Amino acid sequence: MKSSIWKFLPFVRPYWGRVAWAVAQVFLITGFELMKPWPLKVVIDNVLGNQPLDFSLTAGWSTAALLSLACVSLVVISLVGGLLTVLHNYTTIGVGQRMVNDLRGALYAHLQRLSLAFHGRQKVGDLMYRVTADSFAVQTMVMNGLLPIASALVLMGGMLFVLIPLDPLLTVLSLTVVPPLFMLIALFNRKISDLATEVRDNESVVYSLVQWAMSAMKVVQAFTKEEEEYRRFMGASRASLGSTLRLYSWQTLYSAIVNGVIATGTALVVYVGARSVMTGTLTVGQLIVFISYLAQLYVPINQITQSWGLIAGARIGARRCFEILETEPDLKDGTKDFPEGRAKGEVAWKDVTFRYREDMSVLRGIDLTIPAGTKVAIIGSTGAGKSTMLSLLPRFFDPSTGVVSIDGVDVREYQIKSLRQQIGMVLQPPMIFPLSVRDNIAYGRPEATEEEVIQAAKLARIHDRVMAMAQGYDTPVGEAAQTLSEGEKQRLTIARAILRDAAILILDEPTSALDVETEALVMEGIERLTEGRTTFIIAHRLSTVRSADIILVLRDGVIAEKGSFSELIRQNGIFAELYNGKFLGLTQEAE
């Protein structure tokens, strides 16, 4: 637990001033809490018991005046104490929420720095839960745990300072509950922590199932798997709620036993105190004050035990957050930038191999140099390594062995941000954001002018469709872009790549969702886009392949054939077989 709290210090440090103000409020609140029983003592001993009040300012006051003073004091003390409590809660909640926001930001930013290999190993729902729910651990541990414990210790110390002079014996008796309470903490802490871990893990499963089902709704409905997915979700939900019920049951049992121990201590003090009043060694007013303080003394003791339980549960969320924050990025950032901010576009793979796992080789011995400005078409069956090979350029992954270079420099030496700014991409499936049409096109270059956005849309043959929308380029695109056809989504991503104006282009089947007529129009725009740029096109259509300067045929992770269209046809090899229709994957609709 100490290590978790220590790790949270960077998130607390910016708010030391506010935390210090919250601590000062604790002392003020404690002072007013300590004053609460004394007006009642004045009423019992000095008004009703006619005992003289040892306070010079009230010398000679009538009992009616003392009664009025005591009643007004009760109201003022309660009112001021209540207002201070409201201010204290506002301060602590505000600081806690700021720290949660900072932790969420750190988690979100770090997740974006981690590689696609990391994200491929994780469940999206679990990461969502860590960012949105586990991040509250910093507020729970610091503001709802440590600060209340500090507040309780201050209040308890103040009460002991008052109680010991009143009756040392009763004070010692009242503290006999402390050792059993800390034994309960030790006994229950491990069980509550284990159950809290189980709850968070099960909740993460629910998040993951919902996220997956929503993103795969078309597949679920297409294969009529609604009932099966419903049963899967309900099973996970029941498991999550069951673990939550067990956690609450143990926490309730813990609270019940704590309250029983405290009640035992109270009964012991009342018994001994009542006998002291009967023997005349203690006045009724003093006993009332002591019992009032005793109730308040047990409040901080109970608060310590409850806060300790909160910290135990929050520690699990903290561990899950720091598992992310302490994950080292697979991709170490380089230091170099491109001369004059732009790449020339020469690309090379030197003896490159890549494997996702030790026993699964995807690329083997890739040796290839592409001059700047060359258009390269890459074909091959599914799983041949086409997308993986091109993913090494923007460093979505790093090669297992070998070097990928741009302009003669290992891409690992470049700053990742600078490197990726040199590459425009049209990926599959087309990714459309829940933003306006303009913002979608300008996503990679938000500073682009209106004219540049429109020109890119025209080249991608999507301008007319946009202008037919209700708000034109300001039209919001819904979640998952359900208002657009697959072809329109693809043309938007092409417009995005055109506007990026990068030195290197990666086009992953850029016309796969287009009809033949639209493809011909879009290809005109792509031809203009690729002029003077190094372009890699993963394609299955002959119209795309025929215009390439170099065609690469990948098979089982190696470059099986390389050459121009006419050269590969003359070789009568794999490409010629694909061209002649002996294998699926290369179609000639646009020929």
Secondary structure as the mmCIF struct_conf table of DSSP 4:
data_model
#
loop_
_struct_conf.conf_type_id
_struct_conf.id
_struct_conf.beg_label_comp_id
_struct_conf.beg_label_asym_id
_struct_conf.beg_label_seq_id
_struct_conf.end_label_comp_id
_struct_conf.end_label_asym_id
_struct_conf.end_label_seq_id
HELX_RH_AL_P HELX_RH_AL_P1 LYS A 2 VAL A 12
HELX_RH_3T_P HELX_RH_3T_P1 ARG A 13 TYR A 15
HELX_RH_AL_P HELX_RH_AL_P2 TRP A 16 MET A 35
TURN_TY1_P TURN_TY1_P1 LYS A 36 PRO A 37
HELX_RH_AL_P HELX_RH_AL_P3 TRP A 38 LYS A 41
HELX_RH_PI_P HELX_RH_PI_P1 VAL A 42 LEU A 48
BEND BEND1 GLY A 49 GLY A 49
HELX_LH_PP_P HELX_LH_PP_P1 GLN A 51 LEU A 53
HELX_RH_3T_P HELX_RH_3T_P2 SER A 56 THR A 58
TURN_TY1_P TURN_TY1_P2 ALA A 59 GLY A 60
HELX_RH_AL_P HELX_RH_AL_P4 THR A 63 ARG A 113
BEND BEND2 LEU A 114 LEU A 114
HELX_RH_AL_P HELX_RH_AL_P5 LEU A 116 ARG A 121
BEND BEND3 GLN A 122 GLN A 122
HELX_RH_AL_P HELX_RH_AL_P6 VAL A 124 THR A 132
TURN_TY1_P TURN_TY1_P3 ALA A 133 ALA A 133
HELX_RH_3T_P HELX_RH_3T_P3 ASP A 134 PHE A 136
HELX_RH_AL_P HELX_RH_AL_P7 ALA A 137 VAL A 138
HELX_RH_PI_P HELX_RH_PI_P2 GLN A 139 LEU A 146
HELX_RH_AL_P HELX_RH_AL_P8 LEU A 147 LEU A 166
HELX_RH_AL_P HELX_RH_AL_P9 PRO A 168 SER A 174
HELX_RH_3T_P HELX_RH_3T_P4 LEU A 175 VAL A 177
HELX_RH_AL_P HELX_RH_AL_P10 VAL A 178 SER A 215
TURN_TY1_P TURN_TY1_P4 ALA A 216 ALA A 216
HELX_RH_AL_P HELX_RH_AL_P11 MET A 217 ALA A 222
TURN_TY1_P TURN_TY1_P5 PHE A 223 THR A 224
HELX_RH_AL_P HELX_RH_AL_P12 GLU A 226 THR A 279
TURN_TY1_P TURN_TY1_P6 GLY A 280 GLY A 280
BEND BEND4 THR A 281 LEU A 282
HELX_RH_AL_P HELX_RH_AL_P13 VAL A 284 LEU A 325
TURN_TY1_P TURN_TY1_P7 GLU A 326 GLU A 326
BEND BEND5 THR A 327 THR A 327
HELX_LH_PP_P HELX_LH_PP_P2 GLU A 328 PRO A 329
BEND BEND6 ASP A 330 LEU A 331
STRN STRN1 LYS A 336 LYS A 336
HELX_RH_3T_P HELX_RH_3T_P5 PRO A 339 GLY A 341
STRN STRN2 VAL A 347 ARG A 357
TURN_TY1_P TURN_TY1_P8 GLU A 358 ASP A 359
STRN STRN3 MET A 360 ILE A 370
TURN_TY1_P TURN_TY1_P9 ALA A 372 GLY A 373
STRN STRN4 LYS A 375 ILE A 379
TURN_TY1_P TURN_TY1_P10 THR A 382 GLY A 383
BEND BEND7 ALA A 384 GLY A 385
HELX_RH_AL_P HELX_RH_AL_P14 LYS A 386 SER A 391
TURN_TY1_P TURN_TY1_P11 LEU A 392 ARG A 395
BEND BEND8 PHE A 396 PHE A 397
BEND BEND9 SER A 400 SER A 400
STRN STRN5 THR A 401 ILE A 406
TURN_TY1_P TURN_TY1_P12 ASP A 407 GLY A 408
STRN STRN6 VAL A 409 ASP A 410
HELX_RH_3T_P HELX_RH_3T_P6 VAL A 411 GLU A 413
STRN STRN7 TYR A 414 TYR A 414
HELX_RH_AL_P HELX_RH_AL_P15 ILE A 416 ARG A 420
TURN_TY1_P TURN_TY1_P13 GLN A 421 GLN A 422
STRN STRN8 ILE A 423 VAL A 426
BEND BEND10 GLN A 428 PRO A 429
BEND BEND11 PRO A 434 LEU A 435
STRN STRN9 SER A 436 SER A 436
HELX_RH_AL_P HELX_RH_AL_P16 VAL A 437 ILE A 441
TURN_TY1_P TURN_TY1_P14 ALA A 442 GLY A 444
TURN_TY1_P TURN_TY1_P15 PRO A 446 GLU A 447
HELX_RH_AL_P HELX_RH_AL_P17 GLU A 450 LEU A 459
TURN_TY1_P TURN_TY1_P16 ALA A 460 ARG A 461
HELX_RH_AL_P HELX_RH_AL_P18 HIS A 463 MET A 467
TURN_TY1_P TURN_TY1_P17 ALA A 468 ALA A 468
BEND BEND12 MET A 469 MET A 469
TURN_TY1_P TURN_TY1_P18 ALA A 470 GLN A 471
HELX_RH_3T_P HELX_RH_3T_P7 GLY A 472 ASP A 474
HELX_LH_PP_P HELX_LH_PP_P3 THR A 475 THR A 475
STRN STRN10 PRO A 476 PRO A 476
HELX_LH_PP_P HELX_LH_PP_P4 VAL A 477 GLY A 478
HELX_RH_3T_P HELX_RH_3T_P8 GLU A 479 ALA A 481
TURN_TY1_P TURN_TY1_P19 GLN A 482 THR A 483
BEND BEND13 LEU A 484 LEU A 484
HELX_RH_AL_P HELX_RH_AL_P19 GLU A 486 ARG A 500
BEND BEND14 ALA A 503 ALA A 503
STRN STRN11 ILE A 504 ASP A 508
BEND BEND15 GLU A 509 GLU A 509
TURN_TY1_P TURN_TY1_P20 PRO A 510 ALA A 513
BEND BEND16 LEU A 514 LEU A 514
HELX_RH_AL_P HELX_RH_AL_P20 VAL A 516 THR A 530
TURN_TY1_P TURN_TY1_P21 GLU A 531 GLY A 532
BEND BEND17 ARG A 533 ARG A 533
STRN STRN12 THR A 534 ILE A 538
STRN STRN13 ARG A 541 ARG A 541
HELX_RH_AL_P HELX_RH_AL_P21 LEU A 542 ARG A 546
TURN_TY1_P TURN_TY1_P22 SER A 547 SER A 547
BEND BEND18 ASP A 549 ASP A 549
STRN STRN14 ILE A 550 ARG A 555
TURN_TY1_P TURN_TY1_P23 ASP A 556 GLY A 557
STRN STRN15 VAL A 558 GLY A 563
HELX_RH_AL_P HELX_RH_AL_P22 PHE A 565 GLN A 571
TURN_TY1_P TURN_TY1_P24 ASN A 572 ASN A 572
BEND BEND19 GLY A 573 GLY A 573
HELX_RH_AL_P HELX_RH_AL_P23 ILE A 574 TYR A 579
TURN_TY1_P TURN_TY1_P25 ASN A 580 GLY A 581
BEND BEND20 LYS A 582 PHE A 583
TURN_TY1_P TURN_TY1_P26 LEU A 584 GLY A 585
STRN STRN16 THR A 587 THR A 587
TURN_TY1_P TURN_TY1_P27 GLU A 589 ALA A 590
#
